[in-house]
Amino acid sequence: MARPEKEAFVEELIEKMTSAKSMVVTDYKGLDVAAITELRKQLREAGVEYKVVKNTLARIAAQKAELEDINEYFTGPTAVAFGLEDAVSPAKVLVDFAKENEELEIKGGSLNGQIISLDKVKSLAEIPPREQLLALLLAGMKSPITGLVNVLQGNLRGLVQVLNQIKEQKA
């Protein structure tokens, strides 16, 4: 790459590193073209951007993005998955893919600007998707209201029965 291209690439990396909700650094050595193509497809479907990076350029970008601690992960063949919309998606897709393809090595990453280890990336991958968490939240909010309606219905039934008995007695 010529110098202007490198500078543009570093600027793009800085922008992605600062705007991404999460970032996962991987070593893709040993993956064949078909496997990388499948991985990219799965990441794209999850709304994740996956870029192969030169370690020196990635280190420069990390320093400028104030993520110097992530530089320890920039060794060997490196690719970075950026979760721009969802923090969990990159970890979830990469951990699932790594279970089937042992050649893919997850090194670590960052979550909202904090550096995380491989273990934390795996923990992040276990979090349910956002839609499922929202459904659980709504179910939790709905259950007290449902309970209140059931209690009121039971009381109303009893009131109706009492009123019917009073009506029958007076008739």
C-alpha positions in Angstrom: 0.0 0.0 0.0 1.2 3.5 -0.7 1.4 5.9 2.2 -1.9 7.8 1.4 -3.7 4.5 1.2 -2.2 3.4 4.5 -3.3 6.7 6.2 -6.8 6.3 4.8 -6.9 2.7 6.1 -5.7 3.8 9.6 -8.3 6.5 9.7 -11.0 4.0 8.7 -9.8 1.6 11.5 -9.8 4.5 14.0 -13.4 5.4 13.1 -14.5 1.7 13.4 -12.7 1.2 16.6 -14.3 4.2 18.2 -17.8 3.7 16.9 -18.0 -0.1 17.3 -19.9 -1.4 20.3 -17.7 -4.4 20.3 -14.7 -5.7 18.5 -13.3 -9.3 18.3 -9.7 -9.9 17.1 -9.1 -13.3 15.4 -6.3 -15.3 13.9 -7.6 -16.8 10.7 -4.4 -18.9 9.8 -5.3 -22.3 8.5 -8.8 -21.4 7.3 -9.3 -22.2 3.6 -11.1 -19.8 1.2 -14.5 -21.7 1.5 -14.4 -21.4 5.3 -13.5 -17.7 5.3 -16.2 -17.0 2.7 -18.8 -18.9 4.9 -17.6 -16.9 8.0 -17.8 -13.6 6.2 -21.4 -14.5 5.1 -22.5 -15.4 8.6 -20.9 -12.2 10.0 -22.6 -10.1 7.2 -26.0 -11.6 8.0 -25.5 -10.7 11.7 -24.6 -7.1 10.8 -20.9 -7.4 11.6 -18.1 -6.1 9.5 -15.0 -8.3 9.3 -11.7 -6.8 8.1 -8.2 -8.4 7.6 -5.7 -5.9 9.0 -2.0 -5.3 9.0 -0.8 -5.5 12.6 1.3 -2.3 12.4 -1.6 -0.3 11.0 -3.9 -1.8 13.6 -1.5 -0.9 16.4 -1.3 2.7 15.1 -5.1 2.9 14.9 -5.6 1.4 18.3 -3.2 3.9 19.8 -5.0 6.8 18.2 -8.4 5.4 19.3 -7.0 5.1 22.9 -7.2 1.3 22.9 -3.4 0.6 23.3 -4.1 -2.4 25.5 -5.6 -4.3 22.5 -2.2 -4.2 20.7 -1.1 -7.5 22.4 -3.7 -9.2 20.2 -2.3 -7.8 16.9 0.2 -10.6 16.2 0.2 -13.1 13.3 -2.5 -13.1 10.6 -5.1 -10.9 12.1 -8.7 -10.1 11.2 -11.1 -7.9 13.3 -14.9 -8.2 13.6 -16.6 -4.9 14.3 -20.1 -5.0 16.0 -21.3 -1.6 14.9 -25.0 -2.2 15.7 -25.0 -5.0 18.3 -22.3 -5.8 20.9 -23.1 -9.5 21.1 -23.3 -10.5 17.4 -19.5 -10.6 16.6 -18.7 -12.8 19.6 -21.7 -15.1 19.1 -21.0 -15.7 15.4 -17.2 -16.1 15.9 -17.5 -18.4 18.9 -20.0 -20.6 17.1 -17.9 -20.7 14.0 -14.7 -21.5 16.0 -16.5 -24.6 17.5 -16.9 -26.0 14.1 -13.6 -24.7 12.6 -10.7 -25.2 15.1 -8.3 -23.2 12.8 -10.1 -20.0 13.7 -8.5 -18.6 16.9 -10.2 -15.9 18.8 -7.6 -13.7 20.6 -9.7 -11.2 22.5 -11.4 -8.0 21.8 -13.1 -4.9 23.3 -16.5 -4.1 24.6 -17.6 -0.4 24.7 -14.0 0.6 24.8 -12.9 -1.9 27.5 -10.4 -4.6 26.5 -11.7 -8.1 27.1 -10.0 -11.5 27.1 -10.9 -14.7 25.2 -13.0 -15.9 28.2 -15.0 -12.7 28.3 -15.6 -13.0 24.6 -17.0 -16.5 25.1 -19.1 -15.2 28.0 -20.4 -12.4 25.8 -21.4 -15.0 23.1 -23.6 -16.7 25.7 -25.8 -13.7 26.1 -29.2 -14.1 24.4 -29.9 -11.9 21.4 -31.3 -8.4 21.9 -34.7 -9.4 20.6 -35.0 -12.3 23.1 -33.9 -10.1 26.0 -36.6 -7.6 25.0 -39.2 -10.3 24.8 -38.2 -11.5 28.3 -38.5 -7.9 29.6 -41.9 -7.4 28.1 -43.1 -10.7 29.5 -41.9 -9.6 32.9 -43.7 -6.3 32.6 -46.8 -8.0 31.4 -47.1 -10.6 34.1 -48.2 -8.3 37.0 -50.9 -6.7 34.8 -52.1 -10.2 33.8 -52.2 -11.2 37.5 -54.2 -8.1 38.4 -56.7 -8.8 35.6 -57.1 -12.4 36.8 -57.7 -11.3 40.4 -60.2 -8.7 39.3 -62.0 -11.2 37.1 -62.2 -13.6 40.1 -63.7 -10.9 42.3 -66.1 -9.8 39.6 -67.3 -13.3 39.2 -67.9 -13.6 42.9 -69.7 -10.2 42.9 -71.9 -11.3 40.0 -72.8 -14.6 41.8 -73.7 -12.7 45.0 -75.9 -10.2 43.1 -77.6 -13.1 41.3 -78.3 -14.8 44.6 -79.7 -11.5 46.1 -81.9 -11.1 43.0 -83.2 -14.7 43.3 -84.0 -14.2 47.0 -85.9 -11.0 46.3 -87.8 -12.6 43.4 
